[in-house]
Amino acid sequence: MSGPHRSNDATSAGSAGGAGGGAGGARGADAGARAPGPAASGGPIVGIDLGTTFSSIGVVIGNKVQVLPREDGSRFTPSVISFPRKGEIVVGEAARQRIATDPARTIVSPKRLLGRPYSDREVQTFVGQAPYRTKTGPDGTTVIELWQTDYAITQLVSYLFADVRDLAEKRLGQPVREAVVAVPVAFDVTRIQAVRRAAQMAGLEVVSLLDEPSAAALANRYTPGFGGVVGVYDFGGGTFDFSLVDVSKAQFKILATAGDNWLGGDDLDTVLAEAAANQFWRLHKVDLRKQAVEWQRLRFACEIAKRALSTSEAAVISVPDVMRTAAGMVGLELGIDRATLARAASALLQRSLQVCENALAKAGLRPKDMTAVYMVGGTSRMPAVQDAVAKHFGVPVRTGVAPDQAVCLGAAIHASLIAAKRAKTSAAV
Ligand code: AMP
């Protein structure tokens, strides 16, 4: 299967690698992978990873590509929008903090609904669990009713685009009007149009779209041993995708892709929270799963501990003053080590590996046909995930470019190549 063609692309998704022909000498992206200078004739062109759970924006400055940090240093903006009052909109971490306290006015992962008919089975699964009112919009896609106002999903996604664009303008000190956006391979023409429309509503013209595995591969292009057919194992917060990409020629080619739209690191947070809630029940006879706010606080605490376990051997799941019990206010504190986390993750990991097998079968390839598997997405930072993938395939597993930044960095590199090409063309005129 080949990757979908992105209409109007100056350089199509598949040609990302080709456009990368002039880029040289990359190191790990954490340190700032090298890429050609922007040399754009106009303003900067940024790269955007519009993720299901987190979004990010990157740019090439000088010869360094980077994901731009927020004021608190974080490079990731939760893909969450909340409406505390009529006409007031908050985006990102501030919105994420409201998931527990105001779920009926807080929209999580709008990308899941973007450009899809309201009648779509997956949309219905999603809205069936949503604590807010939804309906069919005039164009057949989903509309969410908040404060007596109808919000189309494109509108909501445009707030995410506007938020990261504002961040880039602040960091770069100049207007940002053009972007390369990375999108899943599975996005069809309608969904791609919705991405373009949402970006436009935020004042951004999408100069090119790039499929996510090609973007991740492009970010890794100048790391040692890159070549042949590579696996791109992308384990994010809410979705999992595995793609086989032929990077042997200047033009990258998606050979096959398979995914599970309901498998991600968030599921692991739930598994940990369930275990912690069971323990709390045994001690205090209170079921935290039945308390919306406390349950969300527990899931957040599990996520923090999970992240900590990617760099430490042990961590603590801590929720102070979580519940009033017969004995008064009590907190939850539960130690967890890497081995326990690995056990909790094992069923989810097996599901991800089955998806990989499906992609390999589609492409008619065996694991040893891959030169390496590139780890992408926040969940791929977990040592247990990296170990399981390495053991399952028996090929090198690469994390040289930060897994959670790879897609954004690839989009930014692609953007800089377009800028460089433009500059060359205008210089020649
Ligand atoms: P992404 O959508 O690629 O940003 O991935 C988000 C998911 O990655 C969330 O479930 C996060 O909890 C998870 N994640 C982010 N950083 C880490 C880390 N250092 N270790 C484990 N999981 C992480």
Residues whose N, C-alpha, C, O or C-beta is under 5 A from the ligand:
A	BS01	AMP	G51 T53 F54 F235 G236 G237 G265 D266 E303 K306 R307 S310 G377 G378 T379 R381 M382 D404
